[in-house]
Amino acid sequence: MPNIGGKISAPPAGLKPRACGAGGNSANVCAMQQLEDHLGDIIRKARGLKNVSLAAAAAAAGLPETEMTALEAAGKCDRQPNLAALAPLLGLNAAKLAGIASGWTPAPQNLSLWREIRVITTPGDGFTVNCYLVWDEVNREAALFDTGLDAQPVLDIITAEGLALRYIFITHSHYDHVQALGAIREAQPKAKVRSGSKNAPVDQRNKPAEIIPIGGLRVTHRETPGHAEDGVTYVIGNWQEDAPSVAVVGDALFAGSMGGDNGSGELARQKVKEQILTLPADTLICPGHGPMTTVAQEKQHNPFF
């Protein structure tokens, strides 16, 4: 198993993994999912990023500290917080934060625009994680982006579709994104690994300006550290019928939110702005957790930007 600097532990128990994507599904639409971060998660993350105390945030929101704590924990509280006053204190866009509070979610994505892509969601202890399998529909060459917690659903699709797995691209080395790497490499020993980790063997590290073909598809990468030191966004382009590019962003960006800052929140936000939100508006964003979205939707609705 390659050393990519991630913590590896036994997979947590959970529900049966699921896959979503085009091909064999007349709807070809990933159903609407709950956001990864509720209103309280966003407020808590932003408060940490700006180093704002709970007392100061509660005062701005017009809430007792006990209710502010409840809001951060559950995304709701007994009374309406003053988001218009709280948002600027936390460096958030007030109108977009109000949209999250009102229940905004990104529009479901019709994956039939891209041939072929699968979203595989595996469960952990109180959370789920996404990985993404894409391939050229003509020559069946495939690439996997992260591995999730369970190798079996990935391997099942590879077998069912008659795919040749050429590459495994790692967005960052946190355990939930690489947990199944060993099992997948054992089953698919010819697949090459790419990551942004400085701890990875030299031949497994992303190279500057590298363009990797997967059949007719083309994969490039953009460094997006912050949530993780080795954070990388992979951009998949050259789809048939001029379908928009696909950006697999790991935990750099979620629909309506972003990953935890781990002490580098401003860097994380800067890299999202520079490396992800500068992509074309119709770019499909594939995050490590929660629903897919687009650059346009995040620029319009994400309160961090």
MOLINRA-V740914 format. One record per backbone hydrogen bond with DSSP energy under -0.5 kcal/mol. NH is the residue of the N-H (numbers start at 1). CO is the residue of the C=O. If there is no record, write none. Layout:
# MOLINRA-V740914
nh=NH co=CO
nh=NH co=CO
This chain:
# MOLINRA-V740914
nh=4 co=2
nh=8 co=6
nh=18 co=121
nh=20 co=119
nh=22 co=117
nh=30 co=109
nh=31 co=29
nh=42 co=38
nh=43 co=39
nh=44 co=40
nh=45 co=41
nh=46 co=42
nh=47 co=43
nh=48 co=44
nh=49 co=45
nh=50 co=46
nh=51 co=47
nh=52 co=47
nh=57 co=53
nh=58 co=54
nh=59 co=55
nh=60 co=56
nh=61 co=57
nh=62 co=58
nh=62 co=59
nh=63 co=58
nh=68 co=64
nh=69 co=65
nh=70 co=66
nh=71 co=67
nh=72 co=68
nh=73 co=69
nh=74 co=70
nh=75 co=71
nh=76 co=70
nh=82 co=61
nh=83 co=81
nh=85 co=82
nh=86 co=82
nh=87 co=83
nh=88 co=84
nh=89 co=85
nh=90 co=86
nh=90 co=87
nh=91 co=87
nh=91 co=88
nh=92 co=87
nh=93 co=303
nh=94 co=92
nh=97 co=93
nh=98 co=94
nh=99 co=95
nh=100 co=96
nh=101 co=97
nh=102 co=98
nh=103 co=100
nh=104 co=99
nh=111 co=28
nh=111 co=109
nh=112 co=28
nh=113 co=110
nh=114 co=111
nh=116 co=114
nh=118 co=133
nh=119 co=20
nh=120 co=118
nh=120 co=131
nh=121 co=18
nh=121 co=119
nh=122 co=120
nh=122 co=129
nh=123 co=15
nh=124 co=127
nh=126 co=124
nh=129 co=122
nh=130 co=288
nh=131 co=120
nh=132 co=145
nh=133 co=118
nh=134 co=143
nh=135 co=116
nh=136 co=141
nh=137 co=115
nh=137 co=135
nh=140 co=136
nh=142 co=164
nh=143 co=134
nh=144 co=167
nh=145 co=132
nh=146 co=144
nh=146 co=169
nh=147 co=177
nh=154 co=151
nh=155 co=151
nh=156 co=152
nh=157 co=153
nh=158 co=154
nh=159 co=155
nh=160 co=156
nh=161 co=157
nh=162 co=158
nh=162 co=159
nh=163 co=158
nh=164 co=140
nh=165 co=163
nh=166 co=142
nh=166 co=164
nh=167 co=142
nh=168 co=192
nh=169 co=144
nh=170 co=194
nh=171 co=169
nh=177 co=174
nh=178 co=174
nh=178 co=175
nh=179 co=175
nh=180 co=148
nh=181 co=178
nh=184 co=180
nh=185 co=181
nh=186 co=182
nh=187 co=183
nh=188 co=184
nh=191 co=188
nh=192 co=166
nh=194 co=168
nh=195 co=204
nh=196 co=230
nh=200 co=197
nh=204 co=201
nh=205 co=202
nh=206 co=195
nh=210 co=207
nh=212 co=219
nh=213 co=211
nh=214 co=217
nh=217 co=214
nh=218 co=237
nh=219 co=212
nh=220 co=218
nh=220 co=235
nh=222 co=233
nh=224 co=231
nh=226 co=228
nh=231 co=228
nh=232 co=171
nh=233 co=222
nh=234 co=248
nh=235 co=220
nh=236 co=234
nh=236 co=246
nh=237 co=218
nh=237 co=235
nh=239 co=243
nh=242 co=239
nh=243 co=240
nh=246 co=236
nh=247 co=284
nh=248 co=234
nh=248 co=246
nh=249 co=247
nh=249 co=286
nh=250 co=286
nh=252 co=249
nh=254 co=257
nh=256 co=254
nh=257 co=254
nh=259 co=251
nh=264 co=261
nh=268 co=264
nh=269 co=265
nh=270 co=266
nh=271 co=267
nh=272 co=268
nh=273 co=269
nh=274 co=270
nh=275 co=271
nh=276 co=271
nh=276 co=272
nh=277 co=272
nh=279 co=276
nh=283 co=280
nh=284 co=245
nh=285 co=293
nh=286 co=247
nh=286 co=284
nh=287 co=285
nh=288 co=250
nh=293 co=285
nh=295 co=283
nh=296 co=281
nh=298 co=294
nh=299 co=295
nh=300 co=296
nh=301 co=297
nh=302 co=298
nh=303 co=301
nh=305 co=302
